Amino acid sequence: MTSRVQEPVPQDRSVARFCRIAQKYSLQRLTSFLASTLLTLPLGLLAQPASAQGGPADGSEIVTVQASSAGSAVTLGGTVVAFRQVTLTAQIPGRVEFIAGQEGDSFKADEILVAIDDDDLLAKRRAAVAQFNNATSSISNAQVQYQRELWSPQDRSISQSGGMGIPNMFDQMFTQPFAQSFMPGNTGGDRYVDRTANLWGRGTQLTQARNQQLAAQSAIEEIDAKLRDARSFAPFDGVIIDKLVEEGDTVQPGQPLMVFSDLTYLQVQVDVPVRLMSGLKMGMLVPVKIDVGNVRVDARVAQIFPSADPQRHTVTVKFDLPINVPGGPGMYAEVMLTDLSVPVAEVPVIPDSAVLWRGSLPAVYVATEDKGAHLRLIRLGDYVSAHQVAVLSGLKVGERIYAAPPAADGASSAWHQRAE
């Protein structure tokens, strides 16, 4: 048997070039050189067969690259806020004797959240009730005195002057004229003036007693209002966001006690420059990224404030987030708005689920006519919606790609590991 001598394999030119570069540059400069070289290479040269990269499985969905009108997008930072939030404050001075829970505890509407000691108010209320009872008794007494004066005057001559018959005629014909002859100022009409004055006095006592009762009732109602202010109730179903006092603290009127919010609905509050307001309309959807796992969603324009800040020249805008979005009030969020002052251009748009990452380089699987797939590096632009991203180079409108290929060799979707 004739043995065949294996010929030495010629050294690859790229390996030789790498050795020469390694001798000339340090490791740090070499890394920078390789990165710049890869980015300047034509993307067509970086395409690789899917078989070499663990390509998409059979039956994977294939989508066509669509075109979208996109201008220059501007990313603005904002803050996640609750749809409803109140700060409960003390209405009366006193000592905090009850706090319902801690931060994060949920409560239903009309449940007590904070209670302030009200012993002094209860004592004042008992005193006011006593005054009310005294006034009620005074009214009863004044009514009796008025009725007695009306039907049985204290001056007996007045009660006996009325009526018919001989005594009354004798009094009018002889007694009254005889009295007037000796005392001209003492006329018979004075007795009726006295009776009117007596009735008026009894009526005045009755009126004063009723006013005292009304004043006592008003004092009771005032104290009852303060007793209600000693309790802070939940205005709606929500969660304690911040507890500002502890049991035993002494508070004064106006001092914040607790921050209570409804976290069922969340919003993003952003100060938008005036030049971008022309591209915002009520109800439109804009892409938003929340700083919790880089979650991207579409938010709806819910409220546009009517005036701008005179110092910063910005308008406050609130965007409604979808229900059950992770995060909470105070977290950072980014809103992407379109600048209409920049010319609009047609760019390819693909689902972000189709993007795979090879280190810091994005790539997609492009479907070929023979039902094969090639991995092609691309350059990404900005998001045009929550799950659609623009492609600056590497793909053309009309090409077909795999919508959701499985991650291979440690690659993952753009949703989680896109380089910022």
Backbone torsions as a table, in degrees:
resi	resn	phi	psi	omega
1	MET	NA	133.2	-178.4
2	THR	-90.6	122.5	-179.9
3	SER	-85.1	139.0	-178.7
4	ARG	-104.6	125.8	-179.2
5	VAL	-80.3	125.7	-179.9
6	GLN	-74.2	127.2	-179.4
7	GLU	-78.8	144.8	179.7
8	PRO	-64.9	140.3	179.9
9	VAL	-79.5	128.9	-179.8
10	PRO	-64.5	144.1	-178.7
11	GLN	-69.9	137.3	179.3
12	ASP	-65.7	139.3	-179.0
13	ARG	-64.2	-36.8	-179.6
14	SER	-64.5	-34.1	178.8
15	VAL	-67.9	-41.1	179.0
16	ALA	-64.1	-39.4	178.5
17	ARG	-66.0	-37.8	178.9
18	PHE	-62.1	-40.6	-179.9
19	CYS	-65.0	-40.1	-179.9
20	ARG	-66.0	-39.9	179.7
21	ILE	-66.8	-39.0	-179.1
22	ALA	-63.2	-32.6	178.2
23	GLN	-72.8	-28.3	-174.9
24	LYS	-89.2	-35.9	-175.8
25	TYR	-113.8	155.7	173.4
26	SER	-75.7	172.8	-178.3
27	LEU	-62.5	-38.5	-179.0
28	GLN	-66.1	-43.4	178.8
29	ARG	-67.7	-32.9	179.2
30	LEU	-65.8	-41.9	179.3
31	THR	-61.7	-43.3	178.9
32	SER	-64.6	-37.7	-179.9
33	PHE	-65.9	-43.6	-179.1
34	LEU	-63.8	-40.6	-179.4
35	ALA	-64.1	-43.9	-179.7
36	SER	-68.2	-33.9	179.8
37	THR	-67.4	-43.4	179.9
38	LEU	-64.0	-37.1	-178.2
39	LEU	-72.4	-26.0	-179.3
40	THR	-88.5	-11.5	179.5
41	LEU	-71.2	146.6	174.1
42	PRO	-60.6	140.1	-177.4
43	LEU	-66.3	-27.2	178.7
44	GLY	-63.4	-31.4	179.7
45	LEU	-73.4	-19.1	-177.7
46	LEU	-92.1	-1.6	178.8
47	ALA	-68.0	139.0	-178.1
48	GLN	-130.7	150.8	176.1
49	PRO	-62.9	147.6	-179.8
50	ALA	-66.6	-27.7	-179.0
51	SER	-64.5	-27.9	-179.7
52	ALA	-80.9	-12.4	-176.7
53	GLN	-118.9	8.0	-176.3
54	GLY	70.3	60.4	-170.6
55	GLY	-65.8	-176.8	-176.8
56	PRO	-64.7	148.5	-179.6
57	ALA	-76.2	164.9	178.2
58	ASP	-64.0	140.1	179.4
59	GLY	89.6	1.3	178.6
60	SER	-67.7	145.8	-177.2
61	GLU	-70.1	134.6	178.2
62	ILE	-112.3	130.5	180.0
63	VAL	-122.2	158.4	179.1
64	THR	-97.9	135.8	179.3
65	VAL	-66.8	124.3	-178.3
66	GLN	-101.2	164.0	177.4
67	ALA	-104.3	144.4	179.5
68	SER	-140.0	143.4	176.8
69	SER	-80.2	118.7	-177.9
70	ALA	-136.8	129.4	173.7
71	GLY	-97.0	-157.6	178.3
72	SER	-81.8	117.1	-179.4
73	ALA	-88.3	140.9	178.7
74	VAL	-117.9	128.4	179.6
75	THR	-98.3	125.0	-179.4
76	LEU	-117.5	138.6	177.1
77	GLY	-84.9	141.3	179.1
78	GLY	-141.9	-174.5	-177.4
79	THR	-128.5	137.2	175.4
80	VAL	-76.1	127.7	179.4
81	VAL	-128.1	158.5	176.9
82	ALA	-79.1	151.2	178.6
83	PHE	-65.1	-38.4	175.8
84	ARG	-132.8	131.5	180.0
85	GLN	-150.6	134.1	179.7
86	VAL	-130.4	152.4	173.5
87	THR	-111.6	111.9	-179.8
88	LEU	-78.4	129.8	-178.5
89	THR	-121.7	158.0	178.7
90	ALA	-73.9	135.5	177.9
91	GLN	-102.4	-18.4	179.4
92	ILE	-134.0	155.5	174.7
93	PRO	-77.6	149.8	178.0
94	GLY	160.5	-170.7	-178.1
95	ARG	-106.6	133.9	178.9
96	VAL	-72.3	120.2	-178.5
97	GLU	-111.7	-7.5	-179.1
98	PHE	-156.3	133.9	171.5
99	ILE	-130.7	129.4	-169.5
100	ALA	-68.5	-35.8	-175.2
101	GLY	-168.6	-164.4	-178.1
102	GLN	-109.8	177.2	176.2
103	GLU	-60.6	133.6	-179.6
104	GLY	96.9	-11.8	178.6
105	ASP	-76.7	140.2	-178.4
106	SER	-99.9	147.7	179.6
107	PHE	-143.5	152.2	176.7
108	LYS	-85.7	164.6	178.8
109	ALA	-62.5	143.2	176.8
110	ASP	74.8	8.3	173.2
111	GLU	-83.1	147.1	-179.0
112	ILE	-73.7	128.3	178.4
113	LEU	-103.8	-43.5	-179.0
114	VAL	-138.6	138.6	177.1
115	ALA	-128.7	137.3	178.6
116	ILE	-110.1	143.2	-178.4
117	ASP	-55.8	131.7	-175.3
118	ASP	-127.8	27.1	-179.6
119	ASP	-62.4	-40.7	-179.7
120	ASP	-67.1	-34.7	177.4
121	LEU	-67.4	-37.9	178.1
122	LEU	-65.0	-37.7	177.3
123	ALA	-65.1	-42.0	177.7
124	LYS	-64.9	-34.1	179.5
125	ARG	-68.0	-39.7	177.9
126	ARG	-63.1	-38.1	176.9
127	ALA	-65.8	-39.7	178.9
128	ALA	-67.4	-35.6	177.0
129	VAL	-65.6	-38.1	177.3
130	ALA	-64.1	-41.8	176.9
131	GLN	-64.2	-36.0	177.1
132	PHE	-64.5	-42.2	178.9
133	ASN	-65.3	-40.2	177.0
134	ASN	-61.8	-42.2	178.6
135	ALA	-64.6	-36.0	177.7
136	THR	-63.9	-42.3	177.5
137	SER	-65.2	-38.9	178.4
138	SER	-63.3	-36.2	177.8
139	ILE	-64.3	-44.1	179.8
140	SER	-62.2	-44.4	179.6
141	ASN	-64.3	-42.5	179.8
142	ALA	-64.6	-35.8	177.7
143	GLN	-66.0	-40.9	179.1
144	VAL	-64.8	-44.0	-179.9
145	GLN	-64.7	-37.1	178.7
146	TYR	-66.9	-42.9	179.1
147	GLN	-64.8	-39.9	178.5
148	ARG	-63.9	-41.9	178.9
149	GLU	-66.3	-31.5	-179.1
150	LEU	-72.2	-41.9	-173.7
151	TRP	-102.3	-21.5	179.5
152	SER	-140.7	83.5	-175.9
153	PRO	-62.5	150.5	178.4
154	GLN	-69.0	-30.0	176.1
155	ASP	-81.4	108.9	-174.6
156	ARG	-68.6	-27.1	-179.9
157	SER	-66.3	-31.9	178.7
158	ILE	-69.2	-39.4	-178.9
159	SER	-71.0	-26.7	-177.1
160	GLN	-92.6	-6.8	-175.9
161	SER	-80.4	-19.0	-178.1
162	GLY	-86.1	173.2	174.0
163	GLY	102.0	-175.4	-177.3
164	MET	-119.2	171.7	173.4
165	GLY	110.5	-178.7	-175.2
166	ILE	-61.4	-45.4	-178.4
167	PRO	-58.7	-43.0	-179.2
168	ASN	-68.6	-38.4	178.3
169	MET	-67.0	-41.6	179.1
170	PHE	-62.4	-39.4	-178.9
171	ASP	-66.4	-42.4	-178.3
172	GLN	-71.6	-32.1	-173.6
173	MET	-88.6	-33.9	-171.9
174	PHE	-118.9	-49.1	-172.7
175	THR	-67.4	-50.7	-176.9
176	GLN	-65.7	-45.5	176.6
177	PRO	-61.5	-39.5	-179.8
178	PHE	-63.2	-39.7	179.2
179	ALA	-67.8	-36.8	-179.2
180	GLN	-68.9	-29.0	179.9
181	SER	-68.1	-34.1	179.3
182	PHE	-89.5	-34.3	-179.5
183	MET	-127.8	87.9	-175.0
184	PRO	-62.0	-30.1	-178.7
185	GLY	-75.5	-16.7	-177.2
186	ASN	-91.5	88.3	-178.9
187	THR	-92.1	161.0	179.8
188	GLY	-67.9	-20.5	-179.1
189	GLY	-74.3	-13.9	-178.1
190	ASP	-65.5	-31.1	-179.7
191	ARG	-64.0	-34.8	178.3
192	TYR	-75.0	-32.4	174.2
193	VAL	-64.8	-40.3	178.4
194	ASP	-64.3	-41.2	-179.6
195	ARG	-64.5	-40.3	178.1
196	THR	-63.3	-40.2	178.7
197	ALA	-64.7	-40.3	179.0
198	ASN	-64.2	-44.2	178.3
199	LEU	-62.9	-40.8	179.2
200	TRP	-63.3	-39.2	177.9
201	GLY	-64.5	-42.6	177.7
202	ARG	-64.8	-38.8	177.1
203	GLY	-65.2	-37.5	177.6
204	THR	-63.6	-41.3	176.3
205	GLN	-60.6	-40.1	179.0
206	LEU	-65.4	-41.9	179.0
207	THR	-64.4	-42.5	178.5
208	GLN	-63.2	-38.1	178.0
209	ALA	-65.2	-39.1	177.5
210	ARG	-67.1	-38.4	177.6
211	ASN	-65.4	-37.7	176.0
212	GLN	-63.5	-38.6	177.2
213	GLN	-66.0	-40.1	178.2
214	LEU	-64.5	-40.7	178.5
215	ALA	-64.4	-41.7	178.3
216	ALA	-64.5	-38.8	178.4
217	GLN	-65.9	-39.3	177.6
218	SER	-64.3	-39.2	178.0
219	ALA	-63.7	-38.6	178.2
220	ILE	-65.1	-43.2	179.8
221	GLU	-64.9	-37.2	177.6
222	GLU	-64.4	-42.8	179.2
223	ILE	-67.0	-38.1	177.6
224	ASP	-62.3	-38.2	177.2
225	ALA	-63.6	-40.8	177.5
226	LYS	-67.5	-33.4	176.5
227	LEU	-65.9	-37.3	175.3
228	ARG	-67.2	-36.9	178.1
229	ASP	-68.1	-19.6	177.0
230	ALA	-71.6	-12.0	178.3
231	ARG	-116.6	129.3	175.4
232	SER	-102.5	118.5	-176.3
233	PHE	-103.4	153.8	176.4
234	ALA	-70.5	121.0	-179.1
235	PRO	-73.4	-18.4	179.1
236	PHE	-160.6	173.0	176.1
237	ASP	-67.6	127.4	-178.1
238	GLY	-170.1	-163.2	-173.4
239	VAL	-132.2	143.6	173.9
240	ILE	-72.6	120.3	179.9
241	ILE	-91.9	-42.1	-176.8
242	ASP	-148.6	128.7	176.9
243	LYS	-104.4	119.4	-170.6
244	LEU	-101.6	-8.6	179.2
245	VAL	-136.6	167.0	176.7
246	GLU	-125.0	163.3	177.2
247	GLU	-62.4	133.0	-177.5
248	GLY	100.1	-15.4	177.8
249	ASP	-68.3	145.0	174.4
250	THR	-97.0	127.4	-174.9
251	VAL	-119.8	160.6	177.3
252	GLN	-121.0	158.7	179.9
253	PRO	-56.4	133.5	-178.7
254	GLY	92.7	-8.4	-179.0
255	GLN	-76.9	129.5	179.3
256	PRO	-63.8	139.1	179.6
257	LEU	-110.6	-41.6	-171.9
258	MET	-163.0	147.8	173.6
259	VAL	-106.9	123.5	-174.4
260	PHE	-124.3	130.8	-173.8
261	SER	-135.2	154.7	171.9
262	ASP	-100.2	109.4	-175.8
263	LEU	-95.4	9.9	177.5
264	THR	-63.9	-40.3	178.7
265	TYR	-120.7	134.2	179.3
266	LEU	-117.8	152.8	178.3
267	GLN	-133.5	160.0	173.2
268	VAL	-112.3	123.3	179.6
269	GLN	-103.3	124.0	-175.2
270	VAL	-131.5	140.9	171.5
271	ASP	-93.6	106.9	-173.5
272	VAL	-96.1	129.6	174.8
273	PRO	-58.9	147.6	-175.6
274	VAL	-60.2	-34.0	-177.0
275	ARG	-65.8	-19.2	179.4
276	LEU	-95.7	-4.4	-175.3
277	MET	-69.0	-23.8	-180.0
278	SER	-65.8	-21.4	179.5
279	GLY	-93.4	6.6	-179.6
280	LEU	-112.4	133.3	176.2
281	LYS	-133.2	150.1	178.2
282	MET	-61.0	131.5	176.7
283	GLY	90.9	-12.1	-179.0
284	MET	-73.3	156.0	-179.0
285	LEU	-102.3	137.2	178.5
286	VAL	-132.2	149.5	177.9
287	PRO	-71.4	138.0	179.4
288	VAL	-134.5	136.1	174.4
289	LYS	-114.8	124.4	-180.0
290	ILE	-97.9	141.6	-175.4
291	ASP	-81.1	48.4	174.2
292	VAL	-135.3	94.3	-176.8
293	GLY	68.9	21.1	-178.9
294	ASN	53.1	42.7	179.8
295	VAL	-72.5	132.0	179.0
296	ARG	-115.3	131.0	-179.8
297	VAL	-141.1	168.3	172.4
298	ASP	-97.7	125.6	179.7
299	ALA	-110.5	147.2	-177.7
300	ARG	-99.3	137.6	176.3
301	VAL	-69.0	113.6	-174.2
302	ALA	-102.4	-34.7	-175.3
303	GLN	-152.7	132.5	175.2
304	ILE	-119.9	118.1	-177.8
305	PHE	-65.2	145.0	-172.5
306	PRO	-75.1	-17.3	-176.8
307	SER	-130.0	158.6	-179.9
308	ALA	-100.4	157.5	175.9
309	ASP	-70.6	122.5	-176.1
310	PRO	-69.4	-16.7	-178.6
311	GLN	-95.4	-45.7	-178.2
312	ARG	-94.6	-12.3	179.3
313	HIS	58.0	48.3	177.2
314	THR	-128.4	156.8	178.4
315	VAL	-116.0	131.7	179.0
316	THR	-78.6	128.1	-179.4
317	VAL	-129.2	138.2	177.1
318	LYS	-113.9	136.7	-178.7
319	PHE	-118.1	131.2	177.4
320	ASP	-79.2	128.1	175.8
321	LEU	-92.0	152.8	176.1
322	PRO	-62.5	156.9	179.5
323	ILE	-67.6	146.7	177.5
324	ASN	68.5	24.4	173.5
325	VAL	-74.9	134.6	179.9
326	PRO	-64.9	151.7	-179.5
327	GLY	114.0	-177.7	-178.2
328	GLY	-160.7	179.9	-178.2
329	PRO	-58.2	142.4	178.7
330	GLY	93.3	-12.3	-178.6
331	MET	-78.4	158.5	-177.7
332	TYR	-84.1	143.3	177.2
333	ALA	-145.0	153.7	178.5
334	GLU	-119.6	133.3	179.1
335	VAL	-115.6	132.4	-178.4
336	MET	-103.6	117.7	-179.6
337	LEU	-117.8	153.1	-178.8
338	THR	-93.9	133.8	176.7
339	ASP	-92.8	106.5	-176.6
340	LEU	-71.2	-12.8	178.8
341	SER	-74.7	-12.9	179.4
342	VAL	-96.1	137.9	179.8
343	PRO	-58.0	142.7	-178.6
344	VAL	-87.6	138.7	179.5
345	ALA	-130.1	153.0	176.8
346	GLU	-85.8	124.8	179.9
347	VAL	-130.4	149.8	174.9
348	PRO	-67.5	143.2	179.9
349	VAL	-129.6	134.6	-179.5
350	ILE	-132.6	160.1	173.8
351	PRO	-67.2	140.7	179.7
352	ASP	-68.2	-18.7	177.2
353	SER	-69.6	-17.2	-179.8
354	ALA	-82.1	-9.1	-174.7
355	VAL	-88.5	130.1	172.1
356	LEU	-113.4	151.5	-177.9
357	TRP	-115.5	127.4	172.7
358	ARG	-109.1	89.5	-171.7
359	GLY	71.0	-115.7	177.9
360	SER	-104.8	10.2	-176.9
361	LEU	-107.4	124.7	176.9
362	PRO	-81.9	150.3	-179.1
363	ALA	-150.9	161.6	176.5
364	VAL	-137.2	158.5	173.1
365	TYR	-92.4	118.9	179.6
366	VAL	-97.1	128.9	-179.7
367	ALA	-80.9	133.5	179.0
368	THR	-99.2	170.8	-177.0
369	GLU	-67.4	-28.1	-179.8
370	ASP	-89.2	25.6	177.9
371	LYS	63.3	22.5	174.0
372	GLY	-94.5	-172.3	-179.0
373	ALA	-148.9	140.7	177.1
374	HIS	-125.4	139.2	176.9
375	LEU	-84.8	123.7	-177.0
376	ARG	-127.6	131.9	176.4
377	LEU	-76.7	141.7	-179.3
378	ILE	-132.7	172.3	175.4
379	ARG	-120.3	122.9	-174.7
380	LEU	-93.6	150.4	173.6
381	GLY	-106.9	-142.7	-179.0
382	ASP	-90.0	161.3	173.4
383	TYR	-72.6	136.0	175.8
384	VAL	-100.7	-14.5	173.0
385	SER	-155.8	-172.3	-175.9
386	ALA	-63.9	-31.0	-175.2
387	HIS	-131.3	18.1	178.6
388	GLN	-123.7	130.3	-178.2
389	VAL	-125.0	142.6	179.6
390	ALA	-81.1	149.8	178.7
391	VAL	-114.9	120.2	-178.6
392	LEU	-81.9	-33.8	178.3
393	SER	-159.4	157.4	178.8
394	GLY	107.1	-20.9	179.3
395	LEU	-136.4	153.2	176.4
396	LYS	-121.0	155.1	177.1
397	VAL	-62.6	131.4	-179.9
398	GLY	103.5	-18.8	176.5
399	GLU	-69.5	157.0	-176.4
400	ARG	-111.8	132.3	-178.9
401	ILE	-131.9	164.8	176.5
402	TYR	-84.7	128.3	-171.7
403	ALA	-72.3	-38.1	-175.6
404	ALA	-143.2	70.4	177.9
405	PRO	-72.3	151.1	178.0
406	PRO	-71.0	146.2	177.7
407	ALA	-68.7	139.0	-179.7
408	ALA	-135.3	148.4	177.9
409	ASP	57.0	41.0	176.8
410	GLY	80.8	3.6	179.8
411	ALA	-76.5	156.8	178.6
412	SER	-143.8	168.2	-176.3
413	SER	-72.1	162.5	-179.3
414	ALA	-68.5	-17.9	-177.5
415	TRP	-60.6	-35.7	-174.3
416	HIS	-106.6	-34.4	-168.9
417	GLN	-124.8	29.6	176.4
418	ARG	-71.2	134.0	179.7
419	ALA	-68.7	131.5	-179.2
420	GLU	-92.4	NA	NA
